[in-house]
């Protein structure tokens, strides 16, 4: 009987290869976050210097047909430097945590936050123009604090616990009565984040079962 050729078993990546892969992934995550922040600051600069601060009119105006466009535009628009500066910190910290988990989840959570959170704000918000990325930030927060409950994995539960411990004070942002603050946007962003955690946990579970 002639000997048969056996293909070599693929080897696990070495420590150096794993380190390089993690470094590439981290640099990509940084580029994504910096790119998003750069776009937001660029829009604010154009709005202030060229358009005359008129772009905020494209925000969400609840229960009006024209206000529906704000579901897409509002997260990119801010009322001033202070408004965007505060949201920049939230995007980098909370968005960065979501992005570190998995890039696909980051884009999914962001999309659900914009659409579901924006629609909730359009349906139930006060009759005023609502702008800003804070709804997306609260979506990240809602996702981070609830993903441990839905996934029931140690890493996810640890992440949720850390999010509650470090940023639990954000929950006060959903309370009404704060002048100039769209607490409705925060509330529906938070709820959209919980929805995202539930949807992604179900999708991930089905994917693991199918595999």
C-alpha positions in Angstrom: 0.0 0.0 0.0 1.5 3.3 -1.1 1.8 6.0 1.6 -0.7 8.8 1.5 0.1 12.4 1.7 -1.3 14.1 4.8 -1.8 17.8 4.8 -0.2 19.5 7.8 -2.6 20.7 10.5 -2.9 24.5 10.5 -0.9 25.9 13.4 -2.3 28.4 15.9 -0.9 31.9 15.5 2.2 32.7 17.4 2.3 35.3 20.1 3.9 37.8 17.8 1.3 37.2 15.1 -1.5 37.6 17.6 0.1 40.8 18.9 0.3 42.2 15.3 -3.3 41.2 14.6 -4.5 43.0 17.8 -2.4 46.0 17.0 -4.0 46.2 13.5 -7.5 45.9 14.9 -6.8 48.5 17.5 -5.5 51.0 14.9 -8.5 50.3 12.8 -10.8 51.0 15.7 -9.0 54.2 16.4 -9.3 55.3 12.8 -13.0 54.6 12.8 -13.6 56.7 16.0 -11.4 59.5 14.9 -13.1 59.5 11.5 -16.5 59.8 13.0 -15.5 62.6 15.4 -13.7 64.4 12.5 -16.9 64.3 10.4 -19.0 65.7 13.3 -16.6 68.6 13.9 -16.3 69.3 10.2 -20.1 69.6 10.0 -20.2 71.9 13.0 -17.5 74.1 11.3 -19.4 74.2 8.1 -22.6 75.1 9.9 -21.0 77.9 11.9 -18.7 79.4 9.2 -20.6 78.9 6.0 -24.3 78.0 6.5 -24.9 80.4 9.4 -25.9 77.8 12.0 -28.9 76.8 9.9 -28.2 73.0 9.7 -29.8 72.4 13.1 -33.2 73.0 11.4 -32.6 69.5 9.9 -33.1 67.9 13.4 -35.9 65.8 14.6 -39.2 67.8 15.0 -41.6 65.3 16.6 -44.8 64.3 14.9 -44.2 66.4 11.7 -43.6 65.0 8.3 -40.6 67.2 7.7 -39.2 66.2 11.1 -38.8 62.6 9.9 -35.6 63.6 8.1 -34.1 64.4 11.4 -33.9 60.7 12.3 -31.1 60.5 9.7 -29.5 64.0 10.2 -29.9 64.8 13.9 -27.0 62.6 15.2 -24.6 64.6 13.0 -25.8 68.1 14.1 -24.9 70.0 17.2 -25.9 73.4 18.7 -22.4 74.5 19.4 -18.8 73.6 20.5 -19.8 72.8 24.1 -22.5 70.5 22.9 -20.3 68.6 20.5 -17.3 68.5 22.9 -19.4 66.7 25.5 -20.7 64.2 22.9 -17.2 63.7 21.6 -16.0 62.3 25.0 -19.0 60.0 25.2 -18.5 58.7 21.6 -14.8 58.0 22.3 -15.4 56.3 25.6 -18.6 54.4 25.2 -18.5 54.0 21.4 -14.9 52.8 21.8 -16.0 50.1 24.3 -18.7 48.8 21.9 -16.2 48.9 19.0 -13.6 46.9 21.0 -16.1 44.1 21.3 -16.7 43.7 17.6 -16.8 46.1 14.7 -20.0 44.6 13.2 -21.8 45.0 16.5 -20.6 48.6 16.7 -22.3 49.5 13.4 -25.4 47.5 14.3 -25.8 49.2 17.6 -25.2 52.6 16.0 -27.8 52.0 13.3 -30.4 50.7 15.8 -29.7 53.7 18.0 -30.2 56.2 15.2 -33.3 54.6 13.7 -35.2 53.1 16.7 -34.1 55.9 19.1 -34.8 58.6 16.6 -38.3 57.1 15.8 -39.1 57.0 19.5 -38.1 60.6 19.9 -40.1 61.6 16.8 -43.2 59.9 18.2 -43.1 61.0 21.8 -40.7 64.0 22.0 -41.6 67.6 22.9 -42.5 69.9 20.0 -39.0 71.3 19.5 -36.0 70.6 17.2 -33.8 67.9 18.7 -30.2 67.5 17.5 -27.0 65.8 18.7 -25.3 62.4 19.0 -26.3 62.0 22.7 -29.0 59.6 21.7 -26.4 57.4 20.1 -24.2 57.7 23.2 -27.1 56.6 25.4 -27.7 53.8 23.0 -24.1 52.6 23.6 -24.7 52.9 27.3 -27.9 50.9 27.2 -26.2 48.2 25.1 -23.3 48.0 27.4 -25.3 47.7 30.6 -27.7 45.1 29.3 -25.6 42.9 27.0 -24.5 40.9 30.0 -28.1 40.0 30.9 -29.0 38.9 27.5 -25.8 37.0 26.6 -25.2 35.5 30.0 -21.5 35.2 29.4 -18.8 36.1 31.9 -17.1 38.6 29.7 -20.3 40.3 28.8 -21.5 40.4 32.4 -18.2 41.9 33.5 -18.5 44.6 30.8 -22.0 45.4 31.9 -21.0 45.7 35.5 -18.0 47.9 34.6 -20.3 50.2 32.5 -22.8 50.6 35.4 -20.0 51.3 37.8 -18.1 53.8 35.7 -21.0 55.6 33.9 -24.1 54.7 35.9 -24.6 58.4 36.6 -25.7 58.8 32.9 -29.1 57.4 34.0 -30.0 60.8 35.4 -29.8 62.1 31.8 -33.1 60.5 31.0 -35.0 62.5 33.7 -37.1 65.4 32.5 -36.8 69.0 33.6 -33.3 69.8 32.4 -33.3 73.0 30.4 -31.9 72.7 26.9 -31.5 68.9 27.2 -33.4 66.4 25.1 -34.0 63.9 27.9 -36.4 62.2 25.5 -33.6 61.6 23.1 -31.5 60.1 25.9 -34.4 57.9 27.1 -35.2 56.5 23.7 -31.5 56.1 22.9 -31.1 54.1 26.1 -34.1 51.9 25.2 -32.7 51.4 21.7 -29.5 50.2 23.2 -31.3 47.6 25.3 -33.2 46.6 22.1 -29.8 46.3 20.3 -28.4 44.1 23.0 -31.4 41.8 22.8 -31.4 41.5 19.0 -27.6 40.9 18.8 -27.7 38.3 21.5 -30.5 36.4 19.7 -28.7 36.7 16.4 -25.4 35.6 17.9 -27.0 32.6 19.7 -28.6 31.4 16.5 -25.4 31.8 14.6 -23.5 29.7 17.2 -26.2 27.0 17.0 -26.1 26.9 13.2 -22.3 26.6 13.3 
